[in-house]
Amino acid sequence: MTLKMKHSVMVGLMGRHADRFHEYHPARTLAERLEAVRQVPGADGIEIVYPQDFGDDVQAALHQVRESGLPVSAVNLNVKTEKIWQEGSFTSPKPEVRAKAVANLKISMDLAATLGAGLVTCCPLIDGHNYHFQADYLRQWGWLEACIAEAARHRDDIRISLEYKLNESRNYCVLGDMGRSLYLCEHLGLPNVGVTMDVGHALIARETPAESLALAHQAGRLFYVHLNDNARDWDWDMIPGTVSFWDLIEMLYYMDQINWDGWVAYDVNSRQSTPIESMSATIAIVKMGEQLVQRMGIEEIQGFIREGNPATAYTHLFRSLL
């Protein structure tokens, strides 16, 4: 079968991109970034970040998004870059900071409802620790659970999708892998709390992305997918399939098996290409990857999995590339 997934572009990635050495792409206004997305073939919608993409005038930003005609796949809550989050957001030892994080999550949920998105995704990168004896592990997890639970009960028509990552900006993030994320979801027991499966984050956590996808699906907690790539060493946000080719192919196979018809958003940066070129190539490569899976044969792949013989499987898979 052909996947019915929808392709979303992160609006923020269509503007400034820099590291500590160089600025590769200049800053652009929200209107300019929305127009850039419209120039990406195959882009079905956008992921927009609160508060950064909304700026000082939320209503003006909402108007620009509506005027663009681009559907919104998710509102992405950023609780890491502002000074207030320096010691944590949902797990800050300061109650007033945790309350602010919950308030921002509730605002993001309201914005998602206004934009017809139905989902807020959040990667709590500032929550965790860097050193031994820095964080109170016995209290930290409880703070995280309490914050997410309070926000989830704010409205049951919007889903909260938590994105895990091993590290950055904390050396050890509190939601470091799929296992912890699913534990949190199951322990809360709330139907509108699930997981954003980011392939690059799965790779640096030394997971097999397709296996993690399957686990989240079986738990009923797979809400959202981010596709990108790296060499399992750092979260470089590369074009999918350019490094971990077989991980991409296996992901697409299992997305076919679970009949994934939700959104796939692209967290991709390229220092050598323009944002429009990078996103255009990304979506094109993923669509060609889908075609490759079909060319390799769904039934054939199922047979190889049952047989469990990598020699036979890879002979066929590589032959399919010729």
C-alpha positions in Angstrom: 0.0 0.0 0.0 1.0 3.6 -0.4 1.5 5.6 2.8 -0.9 8.4 3.4 1.3 10.4 5.7 1.3 14.2 5.5 4.5 16.2 5.2 5.2 19.1 7.5 8.0 21.7 7.5 9.2 23.4 10.6 8.8 27.1 10.0 11.7 28.1 12.2 14.1 26.1 10.0 13.3 28.2 7.0 15.1 31.2 8.5 18.3 31.8 10.4 20.7 28.9 10.8 24.0 29.3 12.6 26.5 27.5 14.9 29.2 29.0 17.1 31.5 29.5 14.0 29.3 30.8 11.2 25.9 32.1 10.2 24.8 30.0 7.2 21.4 31.5 6.5 20.0 35.0 7.6 17.1 35.7 9.8 13.7 36.0 8.0 10.3 37.2 9.1 7.5 34.8 9.8 5.8 36.0 6.5 9.1 35.3 4.6 9.4 31.8 6.1 5.8 30.9 5.4 6.3 32.0 1.8 9.5 29.8 1.7 7.5 26.8 2.8 5.0 27.4 0.0 7.9 27.0 -2.4 8.7 23.5 -1.1 7.2 20.8 -3.4 5.2 18.2 -1.4 4.9 20.3 1.7 1.4 19.7 3.1 1.7 21.9 6.2 3.8 23.5 8.9 5.0 23.0 12.5 5.2 26.3 14.3 7.0 27.1 17.6 5.6 29.0 20.6 6.6 31.5 21.6 9.5 32.2 19.1 7.5 32.1 15.9 4.6 34.1 17.3 6.8 37.0 18.4 5.3 39.9 20.4 2.0 39.9 18.5 0.3 36.6 18.7 -2.8 37.7 16.9 -0.8 39.1 13.9 1.1 35.8 13.7 -2.2 33.8 13.7 -3.5 36.0 10.9 -0.3 35.4 8.9 -0.5 31.6 9.3 -4.2 31.6 8.3 -3.4 33.8 5.3 -0.7 31.4 4.1 -3.3 28.7 3.7 -0.9 26.1 5.2 -2.4 23.6 7.6 -0.7 23.4 11.0 0.5 19.9 12.0 1.5 20.9 15.5 2.4 23.8 17.8 5.9 23.1 19.2 6.4 24.5 22.7 9.9 25.8 23.4 10.8 25.8 27.1 14.6 26.0 26.9 16.1 29.1 25.3 14.8 31.9 27.6 16.7 32.9 30.7 13.8 31.7 33.0 14.4 28.1 32.0 18.2 28.0 32.7 17.7 25.6 35.7 14.9 23.7 34.2 11.3 24.0 33.0 8.9 21.3 34.1 11.5 20.0 36.6 12.8 23.4 37.8 13.3 23.3 41.6 11.4 26.6 41.7 7.6 26.2 41.8 7.0 29.5 40.0 9.1 28.4 37.1 7.3 25.1 36.8 4.0 27.0 36.9 5.2 29.2 34.0 6.1 26.1 32.0 2.7 24.6 32.5 1.0 28.0 31.7 3.0 28.1 28.4 2.0 24.5 27.6 -1.7 25.4 28.1 -1.3 28.5 25.9 0.3 26.3 23.2 -2.7 23.9 23.5 -5.1 26.8 23.0 -3.2 28.0 20.0 -3.2 24.5 18.5 -7.0 24.4 18.9 -7.3 27.9 17.3 -5.2 26.7 14.4 -7.0 23.4 14.0 -3.8 21.4 14.8 -5.0 19.2 17.6 -1.5 18.6 18.9 1.3 20.2 20.8 4.8 18.7 20.6 7.4 19.5 23.2 11.0 18.4 23.8 11.9 19.3 27.4 15.6 19.6 26.6 16.5 21.8 29.6 15.1 19.2 32.1 17.7 16.8 33.4 21.2 17.1 34.9 24.8 17.6 34.1 26.6 16.4 37.2 26.2 13.9 40.0 24.5 15.4 43.1 23.0 18.2 41.0 19.4 17.1 40.7 17.0 15.5 43.2 16.0 12.4 41.2 13.4 11.5 43.8 11.5 14.7 43.2 12.4 15.6 39.6 10.4 12.9 37.9 7.4 13.7 40.1 7.5 17.4 39.1 7.6 16.4 35.5 4.6 14.1 35.9 2.6 16.7 37.8 3.2 19.4 35.3 2.3 17.3 32.2 -0.8 15.9 34.0 -2.0 19.4 34.9 -1.6 20.6 31.3 -3.2 17.5 29.8 -6.3 18.1 31.9 -6.6 21.7 30.6 -8.4 20.4 27.6 -8.9 16.8 26.3 -9.3 17.8 22.6 -5.6 18.6 22.3 -2.9 15.9 22.5 0.4 16.5 24.2 3.2 14.7 22.3 6.5 14.5 24.3 9.8 14.3 22.3 12.7 12.6 24.0 16.4 13.2 23.5 19.5 11.7 25.1 21.3 15.0 25.7 21.5 18.7 24.8 21.1 21.1 26.4 21.5 18.9 29.5 24.2 16.3 29.5 21.5 13.8 30.6 17.9 14.8 29.6 15.2 13.5 31.9 13.3 12.1 28.9 16.3 10.5 27.3 14.8 7.6 25.3 11.6 5.9 24.2 11.4 3.7 27.3 11.3 6.5 29.7 8.8 8.4 27.5 6.4 5.4 27.4 6.8 4.9 31.1 5.7 8.5 31.7 2.7 8.1 29.4 1.6 4.8 31.0 2.2 6.1 34.5 0.0 9.1 33.9 -2.6 7.1 32.2 -4.0 10.1 30.3 -5.2 9.4 26.7 -4.0 12.7 25.4 -0.4 12.3 26.4 1.9 10.5 23.9 5.3 10.5 22.2 6.9 12.3 19.3 9.2 9.9 17.6 12.3 11.8 16.3 14.5 9.5 14.2 17.7 11.5 15.0 17.0 11.3 18.7 16.4 7.6 18.5 19.7 7.2 16.7 21.8 9.0 19.3 20.1 7.1 22.0 21.4 3.9 20.2 17.9 2.8 19.5 16.7 1.1 16.3 14.2 3.7 15.1 11.8 1.3 13.5 11.7 -0.8 16.7 11.0 2.4 18.8 8.3 3.4 16.4 6.7 -0.1 16.8 6.8 0.1 20.6 5.1 3.5 20.7 2.5 2.3 18.2 1.8 -0.9 20.2 1.5 1.2 23.4 -1.0 3.5 21.6 1.2 6.5 22.3 2.7 7.3 18.8 1.3 10.7 18.2 3.8 12.4 15.8 7.0 11.7 13.8 10.1 13.8 13.1 12.4 12.5 10.3 16.1 13.5 10.0 19.4 11.7 10.2 22.8 11.5 11.9 25.6 9.0 12.4 24.5 8.2 16.0 27.1 10.6 17.4 25.4 13.9 17.5 22.0 15.4 16.5 23.1 16.9 13.2 19.6 17.0 11.8 20.7 15.9 8.4 18.6 15.0 5.3 16.9 11.6 6.0 18.6 8.6 4.5 21.9 10.3 3.7 23.7 8.5 6.6 21.4 5.9 8.1 19.9 4.7 4.9 18.6 1.3 6.0 17.1 2.8 9.2 15.0 5.1 7.0 13.9 2.2 4.8 13.0 0.1 7.8 11.1 3.0 9.3 9.1 3.5 6.2 8.4 -0.2 6.0 7.0 -0.2 9.6 5.1 3.0 9.0 3.4 1.1 6.2 2.8 -1.9 8.5 1.0 0.3 11.1 -0.9 2.2 8.4 0.6 5.5 9.5 -1.6 8.3 8.1 -0.5 11.1 10.4 1.9 13.9 10.1 5.7 13.6 9.5 7.6 16.8 10.3 11.1 17.5 9.1 13.7 18.7 11.6 16.4 19.2 9.0 19.3 21.7 8.7 21.7 22.0 5.8 24.6 24.4 6.0 25.5 24.0 2.3 22.0 24.2 0.8 19.3 26.8 1.1 16.4 25.9 3.4 14.1 25.5 0.4 16.5 23.2 -1.3 17.1 21.1 1.9 13.4 20.7 2.6 12.6 20.0 -1.0 15.2 17.3 -1.2 14.1 15.9 2.2 10.5 15.4 1.1 11.5 14.0 -2.3 13.9 11.5 -0.7 11.3 10.3 1.7 8.8 9.8 -1.1 11.4 7.9 -3.1 12.1 5.8 0.0 8.4 4.9 0.1 8.7 3.8 -3.6 11.8 1.8 -2.8 10.0 -0.1 0.0 7.3 -1.0 -2.5 9.9 -2.0 -5.1 11.6 -4.3 -2.6 8.2 -5.8 -1.9 6.2 -5.7 1.3 5.5 -9.5 1.2 9.1 -10.2 0.4 10.3 -8.2 3.4 7.8 -9.9 5.6 9.1 -13.2 4.5 12.7 -12.3 5.2 11.7 -11.2 8.7 10.0 -14.5 9.3 13.1 -16.4 8.0 15.5 -14.3 10.0 18.4 -14.8 7.5 20.2 -11.5 6.8 22.3 -13.0 4.0 19.2 -13.8 2.0 17.4 -10.5 2.9 20.2 -8.2 2.0 21.0 -9.9 -1.2 17.4 -9.2 -2.3 17.4 -5.6 -0.8 20.6 -4.6 -2.6 19.5 -6.2 -5.8 16.3 -4.1 -5.6 18.5 -0.9 -5.7 19.9 -1.8 -9.2 
